[in-house]
Amino acid sequence: MKAIRCHAYGAPSSLTLEELPDLAPRAGEVVIETEAAGLGYVDALLIAGRYQVKTPLPFVPGSEVAGRVVALGEGVPEKMMGTRVMALSPRGALAEKLALPAMGCIPVPANMSAEAAAGFIVSYCTALYGFADCGHLREGETVLVLGAAGGVGMAAIDVAKAMGAKVIAAASTDEKRKAALAAGADFALDYSDPEWRKQLEPITGRRDVDLVYDPVGGDFSEAAFRSLAPGGRHLVVGFAAGDIPRIPLNLPLLKRASIVGVDWGGHIRANPASNIPLMQKLTEWVTAGKIHPEPAASFPLAEAPAVLQRLLDRESIGKPVIRFRA
């Protein structure tokens, strides 16, 4: 089988396309034939060796996958054979076949494409966990999404709209702002403008926003926090800008506002069963057409290094997916 492998930390251009032995499932595992694999900014950071945790070399990049079950290990129910599933893949996703724990494979709704399923779990679960469990988002509230044109931001827009919020998308280029509006945002603003907070005034009527969804960090975070209304919640999702912000603690005091960490991965590692209701709600929303998780674009396996480089350079719009079929 073909797979992309990383042998040394560095630029994604150093990744190699290789032939690896076919897989046999162990007890409790299934083998899936990969149809699509989702890629994100963290995947690019892992390859560059710039993430907070380093994956031992060599490794297959990618952590999200969708495909069809083609082999069953001991103890796996026969009914799983042939099932379309999506899953997180701790052994990498950029391979034609993967052996994964059967209990971690989630059936794909009939009206969901493999490409959509491959980029669904991390960004959508993070968004729903962030808004529902951490931010206690209520219908009618206003959400400001930073980095709104990335895969994480697009999922946040989709989930926030499904929960009845008004969404303001912050993105740095006209192309990205148009993409965020097409994804369902009610308004878009240019946060590359040093005075970008002034763009909020006509949108909110000087009322400020109720929640900030922040996967960016850097210099944007303090300005966004200052835009919160009293009682607002600033959801810390990540630091795509590269710098961890240092927000003065007098601001939460004076605004009576909260800074809340959104670590969905840490949450489900500590409470594995807690992700079941999240995924149930999200797949129900997919089936009902309440959310629309199609990726921005899909690419063949050979183009994975270039896709990862664009993610690393923060040039990508939406969630890119690698497809394994013509």
Protein Blocks (a to p, Z undefined) as FASTA:
>chain_A
ZZdddfbgcdfklpccdddddddddehiacdddfbdcddfklmmmmnopafbdcddddde
djbdcdddfbdcehiafklgopacddddfkbjabfbdcddfklpccddfklcfklmmmmm
mmmmmmmmmmmmmnopaehiacddehklbmklmmmmmmmmmnopacddddfbfklmmmmm
mnopabdcdfkbmklmmmmmmmnoonopfbdcdfkgmmllmmmmmmpcehiacddfbjfn
opacdddfklmmmnopacddddfklmmmmmmmlmmmmmmmmmmmmmnopaccbcfbdcdf
klmmmmmmmmmnopagcjddddfbZZ
